Amino acid sequence: MFKRDEASRIRQEFWKAFGRYMSPVPSEEGIKINWINYRTSVKGVFFRMDVNQDSAMISISIEHRSAELRDLCFQQFLEFKTLLQSELDEEWQWETNVHLEVDKIINRISKELSNVSVFNEDHWPELISFFKPRIIALDHFWENARYSFESIK
């Protein structure tokens, strides 16, 4: 397996390649955007992309410290489930109270791709093809839905 520094370098190289690939793609608003660190501008709501040695995941991560706010935000996403699914053109997994390794609890809406590795450059086109349409669809969804979330603080 890879040493920690080498694994970190490979991940950074993947995200640089993905960033270069996505840089010509404007946001739904028609402006330049950092797709890797997508900013929702709503506290506690993040669009995350992650890769590891055997899978990739894209998600809407609801990370409010308050369980009440996490649940309220998750309920708001449930109200938009039909719109979200229509933008994504697929079913995603809806999870509440996901315990992360860092002693953190989140709610998450996600899609996972199995049997791919960021450490295998031959998989990078498949990873990019997985992330690109989904992050663009999330951006399109968010352009229409974000205002409904701004009151949750």
Phi, psi and omega per residue, in radians:
M1 nan 3.069 -3.091
F2 -1.562 2.565 2.987
K3 -1.248 2.795 -3.076
R4 -0.966 -0.800 -3.130
D5 -1.100 -0.739 -3.139
E6 -1.163 -0.743 3.107
A7 -1.072 -0.740 3.117
S8 -1.103 -0.744 3.132
R9 -1.091 -0.753 -3.132
I10 -1.128 -0.758 3.090
R11 -1.050 -0.781 3.118
Q12 -1.051 -0.723 3.120
E13 -1.112 -0.705 3.102
F14 -1.071 -0.848 -3.092
W15 -1.158 -0.565 3.043
K16 -1.119 -0.778 3.124
A17 -1.092 -0.753 3.114
F18 -1.103 -0.755 3.122
G19 -1.060 -0.744 3.109
R20 -1.120 -0.716 -3.130
Y21 -1.123 -0.662 -3.074
M22 -1.549 -0.252 -3.027
S23 -0.980 -0.599 3.124
P24 -1.336 -0.155 -3.077
V25 -1.520 2.056 3.124
P26 -1.395 2.843 3.057
S27 -1.234 3.051 3.083
E28 -1.010 -0.546 3.105
E29 -1.350 -0.132 3.134
G30 1.523 0.266 -3.130
I31 -1.919 2.807 3.080
K32 -1.163 2.442 -3.046
I33 -2.452 2.613 3.011
N34 -1.591 1.688 -3.053
W35 -1.142 -0.564 -3.085
I36 -1.205 -0.699 3.125
N37 -1.970 1.038 -3.075
Y38 -1.041 2.253 -3.132
R39 -1.794 2.050 3.101
T40 -1.426 -0.360 -3.075
S41 1.138 0.289 3.047
V42 -2.083 2.137 -3.088
K43 -0.979 2.274 3.062
G44 1.436 0.022 3.128
V45 -2.051 2.156 -3.079
F46 -2.317 2.532 2.940
F47 -1.744 2.050 -3.049
R48 -2.018 2.502 2.983
M49 -2.203 2.339 -3.107
D50 -2.450 2.518 3.078
V51 -2.294 2.599 3.049
N52 -2.571 -2.770 -3.009
Q53 -1.331 -0.256 -3.125
D54 -2.440 0.095 3.134
S55 -2.887 3.021 3.058
A56 -2.394 2.625 3.135
M57 -2.483 2.447 2.953
I58 -2.097 2.435 -3.052
S59 -2.664 2.775 2.860
I60 -1.739 2.023 -3.063
S61 -1.917 2.123 -3.134
I62 -1.820 1.922 -2.909
E63 -2.093 0.463 3.072
H64 -1.038 2.463 3.085
R65 -1.163 -0.632 -3.135
S66 -1.351 2.169 3.095
A67 -1.044 -0.630 -3.141
E68 -1.101 -0.790 3.114
L69 -1.197 -0.668 3.076
R70 -1.024 -0.820 -3.114
D71 -1.188 -0.686 3.106
L72 -1.077 -0.771 3.131
C73 -1.148 -0.723 3.115
F74 -1.091 -0.732 3.091
Q75 -1.066 -0.665 3.107
Q76 -1.106 -0.724 3.079
F77 -1.115 -0.657 3.089
L78 -1.049 -0.627 3.080
E79 -1.081 -0.520 -3.120
F80 -1.748 0.213 -3.040
K81 -0.995 -0.754 -3.134
T82 -1.095 -0.785 3.106
L83 -1.104 -0.785 -3.137
L84 -1.059 -0.849 -3.132
Q85 -1.116 -0.598 3.127
S86 -1.201 -0.635 3.079
E87 -1.200 -0.722 -3.081
L88 -1.391 -0.437 -3.116
D89 1.045 0.606 3.099
E90 -2.948 2.863 3.083
E91 -1.481 2.415 3.009
W92 -2.017 2.870 3.137
Q93 -1.527 2.296 -3.141
W94 -1.915 2.073 -3.068
E95 -2.289 2.425 3.025
T96 -1.980 2.675 3.080
N97 0.918 0.909 3.075
V98 -1.418 2.157 3.130
H99 -1.580 2.032 3.099
L100 -1.557 2.832 -3.112
E101 -1.073 -0.454 -3.059
V102 -1.535 0.467 3.118
D103 1.008 0.867 -3.102
K104 -2.325 2.502 3.099
I105 -2.007 2.291 3.141
I106 -2.333 2.910 2.880
N107 -1.909 2.567 -3.006
R108 -2.567 2.504 3.005
I109 -2.108 2.089 -2.945
S110 -2.562 2.865 3.022
K111 -2.358 2.325 -3.092
E112 -2.073 2.536 3.036
L113 -2.029 2.108 -3.105
S114 -1.700 2.924 3.043
N115 1.078 0.631 3.016
V116 -2.319 2.657 -3.125
S117 -2.353 2.289 3.063
V118 -1.142 -0.358 -3.113
F119 -1.450 -0.042 3.081
N120 -1.985 1.832 -3.076
E121 -1.035 -0.426 3.081
D122 -1.124 -0.382 3.122
H123 -1.510 -0.208 -3.059
W124 -1.020 -0.752 3.095
P125 -1.038 -0.670 3.107
E126 -1.165 -0.692 3.104
L127 -1.131 -0.783 3.120
I128 -1.109 -0.725 3.114
S129 -1.158 -0.445 3.069
F130 -1.311 -0.859 -3.058
F131 -1.281 -0.753 -2.978
K132 -0.952 -1.017 -3.065
P133 -1.150 -0.513 -3.097
R134 -1.305 -0.742 3.128
I135 -1.211 -0.607 3.070
I136 -1.150 -0.731 3.101
A137 -1.129 -0.682 3.087
L138 -1.100 -0.707 3.108
D139 -1.084 -0.749 3.129
H140 -1.117 -0.789 3.085
F141 -1.022 -0.818 -3.038
W142 -1.140 -0.588 3.109
E143 -1.049 -0.570 -3.135
N144 -1.581 -0.429 -2.981
A145 -1.918 -0.339 -2.948
R146 -1.019 -0.573 -3.083
Y147 -1.106 -0.472 3.109
S148 -1.269 -0.251 -3.103
F149 -1.755 -0.229 -3.026
E150 -1.163 -0.384 -3.135
S151 -1.425 -0.207 3.131
I152 -1.470 1.888 -3.110
K153 -2.320 nan nan
